[in-house]
Amino acid sequence: MDHIVTVQDAVTAFADFMEPTDAELDAIEQEMPVILADVDLLDAHIVTLDRTPTELDDRRIRRARRRALAARVALVNRAAGASLPGGAA
């Protein structure tokens, strides 16, 4: 006779007590400019999926790509600046 087991462990694995920690929420907040810049870049690409990109579309994609790159550089610089001991450059 085979026993039927419940999936209680799978259901409770994502219970309410499994909320993100304050450190995880802070990390998400620090990365939010990068996330928003990536969303803008995706939006710029999505607009051109069903048509031939115009010059305006190309400029929008270039600007969005530059903003995404600048947001990533700013995030890396903040992280590097926070980890340098004694304020050394």
Secondary structure, 3 states (H helix, E strand, C coil): CCCCCCCHHHHHCCCHHHCCCHHHHHHHHHHHHHHHHHHHHHHHHHHCCCCCCCHHHHHHHHHHHHHHHHHHHHHHHHHHHHHCHHHCC
